[in-house]
Amino acid sequence: MPVPLSAIRRAQEFLKQHLPQTRLVAAPSISPPSGGNVYLKLETDLPTGSFKPRGALYALSVNLARRKVREVVASSYRQSRRGRSLCRETAGRAGDDLSAGESESG
C-alpha cells in the first residue's frame, strides 16, 4: 500500500522538531561505477548514532496521540536503549514509562 505524500510530510515536519538534520557526504569512490553522483547520508550524526530513532520516535508519537503506551519492546539493545531515552525526553515521559521489555541480552 503506497504511503501518501502528506503522511511523509507530517513525519518530516515532526522529526525536524526533534532530531538534527544529517549530513550528505560525496562518495567519489562509488560514484563512477554507478554512473552518477553518490552521496552518503550520515545518520551517525544523530544523538543515538543510527537511523532508528526516526521511525521509532514518529511511530511512538502517533501511538501516544491515540492511546496510552504502556511499554515499548525493541530488539537491538544498545541502539534501542538510546532511542528510547531520546523518545522519553521528547515525549516528556518519566523513565519507567517506556522501559518495560528492555533486555540486557538483546
C-alpha positions in Angstrom: 0.0 0.0 0.0 1.5 3.3 -1.0 2.2 5.9 1.7 0.6 9.3 0.8 3.0 12.2 0.4 1.0 14.1 3.1 1.9 11.4 5.6 5.6 11.6 4.7 5.5 15.4 5.1 3.8 15.2 8.5 6.5 12.8 9.7 9.2 15.0 8.2 7.9 18.1 10.0 7.6 16.3 13.3 11.1 14.8 13.1 12.6 18.2 12.2 11.5 19.5 15.6 13.3 16.7 17.5 16.3 15.5 15.5 19.1 17.3 13.8 19.5 17.2 10.0 22.1 14.6 8.9 24.9 15.5 6.5 25.2 14.2 3.0 28.8 13.4 2.0 30.0 12.8 -1.5 31.3 9.2 -2.2 33.7 9.6 -5.1 34.9 6.0 -5.0 31.4 4.7 -5.5 30.1 7.4 -8.0 32.0 6.3 -11.2 30.8 2.6 -11.2 27.2 3.8 -10.5 27.3 6.2 -13.4 26.1 9.0 -11.2 26.9 11.1 -8.2 26.6 9.1 -5.0 26.2 10.7 -1.6 26.1 9.0 1.9 23.6 10.2 4.5 25.5 10.2 7.8 22.9 9.0 10.3 25.7 8.6 12.7 25.3 12.4 13.3 22.1 11.7 15.2 22.2 11.6 19.0 21.8 7.8 19.0 24.4 7.2 16.3 21.8 5.4 14.0 18.8 6.0 11.8 16.5 4.0 14.2 15.1 6.9 16.2 13.4 8.4 13.2 10.9 5.6 12.7 10.7 4.8 16.4 10.1 8.4 17.5 7.4 9.1 14.9 5.6 5.8 15.5 5.7 6.4 19.2 4.3 10.0 18.8 1.5 8.7 16.6 0.6 6.0 19.1 0.8 8.3 22.1 -1.7 10.6 20.4 -4.1 7.7 20.0 -3.7 6.0 23.4 -1.6 5.4 26.4 1.6 3.5 25.6 2.4 1.1 28.5 5.6 -0.5 27.1 8.0 -0.4 24.2 9.9 -3.5 23.1 12.9 -3.3 20.8 15.3 -5.9 19.6 18.6 -4.0 19.3 19.6 -3.3 22.9 22.2 -0.6 22.8 20.8 1.4 19.9 17.2 1.0 21.0 18.1 2.0 24.6 19.5 5.3 23.2 16.4 5.6 21.1 14.0 5.0 24.0 15.9 7.5 26.0 15.5 10.1 23.3 11.8 9.2 23.0 11.3 9.6 26.7 13.0 13.1 26.6 11.0 14.1 23.6 7.7 12.8 24.8 8.3 14.3 28.3 7.7 10.9 29.9 9.2 9.5 33.1 12.0 7.0 32.6 9.9 3.9 33.6 7.1 4.6 31.2 8.9 3.3 28.2 11.5 0.9 29.6 9.4 -2.3 30.1 10.5 -5.1 27.8 14.2 -4.0 27.9 16.6 -6.9 27.8 20.3 -7.0 28.5 20.8 -9.9 26.2 19.3 -8.3 23.0 
